[in-house]
Amino acid sequence: MTTASKNQKKQRHIVISAILFAVAAVIFGILWKGLTLNPTVVKSSQLGKPAANFEVEVLEGSSWLPKVSAGKVSLQDLRGRTVILNFWASWCVSCRQEAKELETYWQRSREKNIIVLGIAIQDTPEAAKDFAKEHGKTYPIAIDSNGKTSIDYGVSGVPETFIIDQNGVIQHKETGPVTAELLENLSLRYQASLSGPK
């Protein structure tokens, strides 16, 4: 083998190695970015847009709602308040984890023009009421009997929580269990942004 052909072979090897290294670096970068993302913070296409109105059957806590018509409440009835809209189910393990946190947040915030509304999905009224009693829920709970509300909100699993500001705009979506501290921080932020300078 001549010196020229040896050099060509060496150069080809260097080029191929460089290409393979670049591809590996790109793949590593994509994987690293995925590992650093918070899976509970979901970039929803609904953020910053008016929340879909709904009408759901109230199971418990109707005395905390400004208006209940024929046993139902709508989002429109809650306009002017910050709404913490929590989709859950009695069979959901993660919902058990967050039940106490939601109740703690509700006890601290119920006099602050804030409504926590838990909407049970893929559930029965009896099971939802039993779950609420077992976990000491005192905030309003309702049931999405026909599944329309969860579809309109793009719920893919439970629990999922939406923060809807006083103007009816979705400001945040949280996938997975929430904590009282997280809800307090978020609701304060969005109430402050509404009352702040325009």
Beta strands, then each sheet from edge to edge (+ up, - down):
strand 1: 55-60
strand 2: 72-74
strand 3: 82-88
strand 4: 114-120
strand 5: 141-143
strand 6: 160-164
strand 7: 170-175
sheet 1: 2+ 1- 5+ 4+ 3+ 6- 7+
end
